[in-house]
Amino acid sequence: MKDLQKVLTEITQLTGNIETNYPELYRSLDENPLTLPISKHPHMDKNVMTDYLESLKQLLKRYVEEEKIKKQ
């Protein structure tokens, strides 16, 4: 199982990829409800960050699929 540092590294790499290759998607990350904590002092552990990483991966996957459909 991944440790927190590896998860954070993957998040950093993925967001860097999104920022560089999909700037229009990157701009919308601030608006993504999954990135906005509900509580005033959210608990950020490995599980929370792993879930966030997976949500970023799914967001990118859906975006790429939608762009392919638009180009057809």
C-alpha positions as CSV (number, residue, x, y, z in Angstrom):
1,M,0.0,0.0,0.0
2,K,1.2,3.5,-0.8
3,D,2.5,5.7,1.9
4,L,1.3,9.3,2.1
5,Q,4.4,10.8,0.5
6,K,4.0,8.6,-2.6
7,V,0.3,9.7,-2.8
8,L,1.3,13.4,-2.5
9,T,4.0,12.9,-5.2
10,E,1.4,11.4,-7.5
11,I,-1.0,14.2,-6.9
12,T,1.7,16.7,-7.6
13,Q,2.7,15.0,-10.9
14,L,-0.9,14.6,-12.0
15,T,-1.8,18.2,-11.3
16,G,1.3,19.3,-13.1
17,N,0.3,17.2,-16.1
18,I,-3.2,18.6,-16.1
19,E,-1.8,22.2,-15.7
20,T,0.6,21.7,-18.7
21,N,-1.5,19.6,-21.0
22,Y,-5.1,20.5,-20.1
23,P,-5.0,24.1,-18.9
24,E,-8.8,24.5,-19.4
25,L,-9.4,21.6,-17.0
26,Y,-6.8,22.9,-14.6
27,R,-8.6,26.2,-14.2
28,S,-11.8,24.2,-13.1
29,L,-10.0,22.3,-10.4
30,D,-10.7,25.1,-7.9
31,E,-14.4,24.7,-8.6
32,N,-14.4,20.9,-8.2
33,P,-16.5,20.0,-5.1
34,L,-14.1,17.2,-4.3
35,T,-11.3,19.7,-3.7
36,L,-13.4,21.9,-1.3
37,P,-13.3,20.7,2.3
38,I,-16.7,20.7,4.1
39,S,-15.4,21.2,7.6
40,K,-13.4,24.1,8.9
41,H,-10.5,21.9,9.9
42,P,-10.5,18.9,7.6
43,H,-8.6,15.8,8.5
44,M,-6.1,15.0,5.7
45,D,-4.8,11.5,6.0
46,K,-3.5,9.0,3.5
47,N,-7.1,7.7,2.8
48,V,-8.4,11.2,2.1
49,M,-5.5,12.0,-0.2
50,T,-5.8,8.7,-2.0
51,D,-9.5,9.4,-2.6
52,Y,-8.5,12.8,-3.9
53,L,-5.9,11.3,-6.2
54,E,-8.4,8.8,-7.6
55,S,-11.0,11.7,-8.2
56,L,-8.3,13.6,-10.1
57,K,-7.6,10.5,-12.3
58,Q,-11.3,10.0,-13.0
59,L,-11.8,13.7,-13.7
60,L,-9.0,13.6,-16.2
61,K,-10.2,10.4,-17.8
62,R,-13.7,11.8,-18.3
63,Y,-12.3,15.0,-19.7
64,V,-10.1,13.2,-22.2
65,E,-13.0,10.9,-23.3
66,E,-15.3,14.0,-23.8
67,E,-12.7,15.8,-25.8
68,K,-12.3,12.7,-28.1
69,I,-16.0,12.6,-28.6
70,K,-16.1,16.4,-29.5
71,K,-13.4,15.9,-32.1
72,Q,-15.2,13.1,-33.9
